[in-house]
Amino acid sequence: MRTVALFAAMAFALSLAACGGGGGSTKKVGDYMPKTGDITGWEVDTTPWSQNPPAGGIAVAYTRAEAEILIDGHITIFVDDVGGWAGMAMAYYKNSDKTTDLQIYEMTTKDQALAVFNHDSIKGLSTWEDLAGIGDAARRRFSSATEAWLLHAVKGKYFIEIDLGKTGNDDPGKQLITGFLTAVLDRLP
């Protein structure tokens, strides 16, 4: 009788494991976006955006049509050129007088995320500063035309883009946005 009970318990446990019933859940890309208070000094900007959707806050897209609305049709690189796109999330964040735009793109594999990172349309002709020891790959550059710091990074299957606009080409701005990037990467698996 004890043997039957033991086999029944083992069969039940194995069926739960096979079904994924161990209580673990798979997070989606939007779940990794920082909420207000998650990163010291930064809060989600809930001001309505100038583009669709008009509401502020954190927006996610899991279809091409949704992504084209969020990033003005620039999803082609992720879907057509590289392939393997699974979803994206974006939001604006405020830190006193600074505002930054965070976009996280989930790809199917790390190799696809690195292919996006190295894509000519993403990298452009600009000179970038490599950021050793941050994620699997990271870089930043300052655009004097837009007075903005732009950062790209890859961690696992995620490609991250951060744009800190209207700041000077100074060390405090550079450190502020690099610290934000590091905190975002720490949230990703």
C-alpha positions in Angstrom: 0.0 0.0 0.0 2.8 2.4 0.8 4.5 1.6 -2.5 1.3 2.6 -4.4 1.0 5.8 -2.4 4.6 6.6 -3.1 4.2 6.0 -6.9 1.0 8.1 -6.9 2.8 11.0 -5.2 5.7 10.7 -7.6 3.4 10.6 -10.6 1.5 13.7 -9.4 4.8 15.6 -8.8 6.1 14.6 -12.3 2.8 15.7 -13.9 3.1 19.1 -12.3 6.6 19.5 -13.5 5.7 18.5 -17.0 2.9 21.0 -17.1 5.0 23.8 -15.6 3.0 23.7 -12.5 5.9 24.5 -10.2 4.5 28.0 -9.5 7.0 29.7 -11.8 5.7 32.1 -14.4 7.3 33.5 -17.5 7.7 37.3 -17.5 7.0 39.4 -20.5 9.2 42.3 -21.6 6.8 44.8 -20.1 7.3 43.2 -16.6 11.0 44.3 -16.7 10.2 48.0 -17.1 11.0 50.0 -13.9 8.1 51.4 -12.0 8.3 54.7 -10.1 10.6 54.1 -7.2 12.3 51.1 -8.6 15.4 53.1 -9.6 16.4 55.8 -7.1 15.6 59.3 -8.3 13.6 58.2 -11.4 9.9 58.1 -11.8 7.7 57.0 -14.8 6.6 60.1 -16.7 2.8 59.9 -17.0 2.6 63.0 -19.2 0.7 62.1 -22.4 3.0 61.3 -25.3 2.9 63.3 -28.5 2.5 60.1 -30.5 0.1 57.2 -30.0 -0.9 56.0 -27.6 -1.7 59.4 -26.2 -1.6 58.1 -22.6 1.7 58.3 -20.7 3.2 55.6 -18.6 4.6 52.2 -19.7 3.5 50.9 -23.1 4.0 47.4 -24.4 3.7 45.9 -27.9 3.5 42.2 -28.8 2.3 42.6 -32.4 3.9 44.4 -35.3 1.0 46.8 -35.6 1.2 47.8 -32.0 5.0 48.3 -32.3 4.7 50.4 -35.4 2.4 52.8 -33.5 4.9 53.0 -30.6 8.0 53.6 -32.6 6.7 55.3 -35.7 7.1 52.3 -38.0 10.7 51.5 -37.2 10.1 47.9 -36.2 11.4 46.6 -39.6 14.9 46.2 -38.3 13.7 43.9 -35.5 11.1 41.9 -37.5 12.3 41.8 -41.1 16.0 42.5 -41.1 17.1 40.4 -38.0 13.9 38.4 -37.2 13.0 36.8 -33.9 11.3 39.8 -32.4 9.0 38.8 -29.5 7.9 42.1 -28.0 8.9 45.6 -26.8 8.2 48.0 -24.0 8.8 51.7 -23.7 8.3 54.6 -21.3 9.6 58.0 -20.4 11.2 58.6 -17.1 11.9 61.8 -15.1 14.8 62.7 -12.8 14.4 66.3 -11.5 14.8 68.3 -14.8 16.0 65.4 -17.0 13.7 63.1 -19.1 14.8 59.9 -20.7 13.2 57.4 -23.1 13.7 53.7 -22.4 12.9 51.0 -24.9 13.5 47.3 -24.3 13.1 44.9 -27.2 12.9 41.2 -26.5 14.3 38.9 -29.2 14.1 35.1 -29.3 17.8 34.6 -28.8 20.9 36.5 -27.6 22.5 36.2 -31.1 19.5 38.1 -32.5 19.8 40.8 -29.8 23.5 41.2 -30.7 22.6 41.3 -34.4 20.2 44.3 -33.7 23.0 45.9 -31.6 25.4 45.6 -34.6 22.9 46.5 -37.3 24.0 49.4 -39.5 20.6 51.1 -39.1 21.0 51.1 -35.3 24.7 51.8 -35.0 24.8 54.4 -37.8 28.0 56.2 -38.8 28.5 57.8 -35.4 31.4 57.3 -33.2 30.5 55.3 -30.1 32.2 54.8 -26.8 32.2 51.1 -25.7 31.1 50.5 -22.1 33.1 47.5 -20.9 31.6 45.4 -18.2 28.0 46.5 -18.7 25.6 43.8 -20.0 26.8 41.6 -22.8 27.6 44.7 -24.9 27.0 48.4 -24.4 27.9 51.7 -25.9 27.0 55.4 -25.6 27.4 58.6 -27.6 26.5 62.2 -27.3 24.8 64.1 -30.1 25.5 67.8 -30.1 22.7 68.3 -32.6 20.0 67.0 -30.3 22.0 67.6 -27.0 21.2 64.0 -26.1 23.0 61.0 -24.8 22.1 57.7 -26.6 22.9 54.4 -25.1 22.5 50.9 -26.5 23.0 47.6 -24.7 22.4 43.9 -24.9 21.7 41.6 -22.0 20.7 38.1 -22.9 18.0 38.2 -25.5 17.2 41.9 -24.8 18.3 45.0 -26.8 18.0 48.2 -24.8 18.0 51.8 -26.1 18.0 54.8 -23.8 17.9 58.4 -24.9 18.6 61.2 -22.4 17.6 64.4 -24.2 18.4 68.0 -23.6 21.5 67.5 -21.4 25.0 68.8 -21.8 28.0 66.8 -22.9 29.2 66.7 -19.3 30.3 64.1 -16.9 27.2 64.4 -14.6 24.8 63.8 -17.5 26.9 60.9 -18.8 27.1 59.3 -15.3 23.4 59.9 -14.7 22.3 58.0 -17.8 24.9 55.3 -17.5 23.7 54.6 -13.9 20.1 54.4 -15.2 21.2 51.9 -17.9 23.0 49.8 -15.3 19.9 49.7 -13.0 17.7 48.7 -16.0 20.1 45.9 -17.0 20.1 44.6 -13.4 16.4 44.0 -13.7 16.7 41.7 -16.7 17.4 38.0 -16.5 
